[in-house]
């Protein structure tokens, strides 16, 4: 058993591989989709809000539109204020979008080609560029939920974008932690990890590794080798390199047969955070210790996880 701290954040984990051998009396839940209508399938476009954009013309390959049940919208007061010292609030101002990644209900990301994965990540960049034109929006969160434990309710493969009038706490923490170093700490971490037992994949433009203080079983991070601040800065060749590595990760996640989340972390305007993607398989369930202490117990060491990815 080992106690480890995140590279730069004040965030701790306990690595305890013996926990993975505990007896379990509960069976894994199966994802059951209610009803027979595939709301995201071709021919059902009228069942979604009006389309924002698509790839392809009559036969679309990918399309995106507002979420029918949004967490944020462009109504109300975006400015955050405090009343009576303790009560800070604002309207949840922003946009909430769905990106349907494929016309097929049966395909998941692991089934897409490298070219199709590249197109998806280029759409992420396009939407960030467009949405951030609104000065009231402070951050555009791009993320993917896969599987029941990942928080998805519809099987048809899709990503989501939620923008809102606040920079997320974890992004602020990363930005502030980076300022404690003379240069970008992640640039140095990349150089260390690409030669460590936690290294997973590498190509000309990107490195993927299991983080030293992994919170999730088989957690893996992807960083560009160059100090880039945002996915919108990637060239076409770099998008292709990113898609190649993400495709390898999706294939391995399919072998695990698990739910997962991934999300983009990029630099807010005027800051210097190294752009990266964090992929978090949702195999273990956090219990009372994690919720009460803020320290996560992980039963799979990042060294063992990286060995699985490299196989």
N, C-alpha and C positions, 0 to 999 in steps of 0.2 A: 504494500500500500504506500502511496506517495501523495503528498500535498504539493500542488503546483499552482503558480500564479500566471496569469496571462502575460504576454510579452510586455505590454505597456499599460494595460488597464488594471485597476485594483479589483480584479475578478479572479476568484480561486476555484479550483476543482480538487476533488480527491479521486485518484485513480486506484481502483480496487478490482482487479480482474476476478477475484474469487466471488464477487457479487454476481457474476454472470452464471454461476453454477447453482444459484438458489433454486429450491423447488418452487414451482408455480402451480397454483390450484385453479387459476382462471385461464380460459381459452381465449385466443386472440379473436377480436371482433372482426366480422366480415363486413365489407362495404356493400350495402344494398341501396340501389338507386330507386327512389320512390317514383312510381309511374313509368310509363313507357315512352313518353315524349322526350326526344333529344332536342332540347331548346337551342343548342348551338349548331345543329346539323344544317347542311344546305337544304333549302326549301322551307325552312322554318324561320327565315330572317325576320318575318313580321312579329315573331314572338319575343324579339329583343328590342331594346330602345333603338332609335335611328342610328345608323352606322356612321362612325367617324371616318373610317378608312379601311382599305383592304389591299391585299396583294392578289393580282389576277383581276380579270374583268367579270364576265358572266359566271365562269367557274372559278370561284375564289380559292386561294390557297391558304389565306390567313385573313382574318378580319377583326376589327376592334370597334367597340361601342361602349356607351356609358353603362355602368352596372345598374340593373333595375332596382336593386336594393342598396343604395349607396351609403357609405359611412361618412362621406363629406359631400358638400355641394356648394355652389356659389351663391348662397343666400346669407343674409345677416351681416354682423360686424366681425371683420377679420382681425382687428386689433385686439391684443390680449391686455386685459386690465385686472386690477385687484381691488376688491371692496372689503372693507372691514378687516384689513390686514391678512386674513387667512384664506380668503375666497377669491381665487384667480380663475378667470374664465374668458371665453370668447366663443363665437360661432365656430363650428367645425367647417371652416371655409376651404374649399378645394374641389378636386375632381376625383371620381372613382370610376375606373375603366376596366373592361374585360378584353383580353386579347385571346381570341380562339386560335390555337396554334396549328390546327389541321382540320380539314373538313370531315375526317374520319372519326367516328366514335370509338373505334377499336384501337386506334393508334395512340401511343403515348410518346413522350419525348425520346425515349430510347429507340423508337422505331423510325424517327426522322433521320434524313440524311444529314451529313455535315453541312451541305449547302442550305438545307431548310433550317437547321439550328442557327446558322449564320444570319439568315433572313430574319429570324425571330429576334436575335439580339440587336440587329440593326433597327428593327421596329422599336425596341426599347429606347434606343438612342434618339430616334425621331420623336417619340412621344415626350421624352424628357425635354428635348429642345423646344418643342411646341408649348408644353404646359408651363414651363418656367418663365415664359414671356409675361405672365401675370405677376406683377410685383408683390401682390398680396400672398402668393404662394411661396413658402420658404424652402420646401423640400418635396421631391417627387420620389416616393417609395415604390420600387419595382420589385415584385416578388412572385414566387410560384408556390402554391400549395398542391401537394400530391398525396392522395390517399386519405383514409379516414382520420388517422392520427395527425396528418399534416393540416387538417382543418378544411378540406375541400368537401363540398356537398354534391357536386355534379361530377360524373366520371369523365365526361368529354374534356380532353386536355386543354387547359387554358392557364394563362398568367393573369396577374392583376396589377393595376397601378392605383395607388392612393396618394394624392398630393394634398398637402394641407399647410396651414399658416403657422408652422412651427418646425424647427430643426429637431429631429428625434434625439432623445437623450443619449443614446448609444453613439450617435454620430458626433455630438458635442463632446462626449467623453473621449472619443478617439482623437478628435481635433486637438483638444486641450492636452491630452497625454503626449501627443507628438511634439508639442511645443517645449516639452521638458528636455528634448534632445537637440544637439547642435545641427543635425540634419534629419532627413526623413528616417525614422527607425525601421520602417517596413522595407526600405531599400536594403538595409543591412540584414534584416531578418531573412529576406529572400535569398541573399547570398549564402547565409548560414544553412537554411533549411533545404536548399536544392542539393546540398551535399551531405544531408543527414539521413538517419534511418526513417525520418518522417516524410521524405520526398516520395511523391507519387508519380507525377507526370511532368514532362518538360518538353517544350519545343522552342522555336526561335524567339518567340515573343512572350510566352507565358510559362509560369511555374505553378504547379499544384502540389500542396502538401497538407498533411494532417497537423493542425496546430498543436503546439507544445502542451497547452492547457485546454485540451478539447472538452467541451461540455457535453457533446452528444456522441453516442457510439458511431464511429466511422465518419465523424465530421471532417470536412475537407475544404480548404480555401484555395482560390485561384487569383493570382496576381500577375499583372503585366510586368515584365522585366524593366521596362522604362518607367520613369516616374510620371505617370499619367494621372490626372485628377478626376477624370470623368469618362464614362464609356463613349460619350459623344466625340472624344478626341481620337478614337481608334481609326486607323486607315483600313481600307478594304482588306489588305493582307493581314492586318492584326485581327480583324473580325474573323477571318478564316482560321487563324491560329487559335483564337478563343473557342470557336465552334468545334475544332478538332479535339481540344482537351475536354470540353463540356460533354461531347458525345461519348468519350471514353468513360467519363464519370457516370453518365446516365446508364451505360451498359452495365457497369459494376453495381449500380443501385438496383437495377432489375434483378441481378443475381441475388442480392440481399432480400429482395421481395418486400421492401419496407416502404412506409410512408416517408415523405421528406419535405423540407422547405428549402428554397434558396432565395437569396436576396442580394441586391446590389448595394454596396457602400461606396459613395462617391463624395467628393469634397464640396461643401457648401461654397457659395460665391465668396471669393476673397480669402479662402483658407487654403491649406496645403496638404490635404489628406490623400494618400495613395489609393486610387481606385482599386476595389477588389470585389470578389463574389464569395459569399459564404454559403456552403451547402450543408444542411443539418438533417441527417436521417433521424426519424422519430421512432426509434426502436424501444427505448426505455421510457418509462413514465416517471416524472419527477414526483417525489412524495413529500412528506412533512418536513424532512430535514432540509431539502432544497428550498422549500417555500419559507421555512422559518429562519434559515441561516443565510441564504443567498449563495451558499457554496454547493456546487453540484457534485454528486458522486457518479463517476463514469466507470463502467465495468469493462470497457475496451480501451486499452492504452493506444495513443496515437501511433506508436511504433508498430503495434500489431495491425492496426487499421491500415496503415500505409503499406504494410506487407501484402495485405489483401488486395489493395488497389493495384499494386505492381505485378501481381501474379499473372 
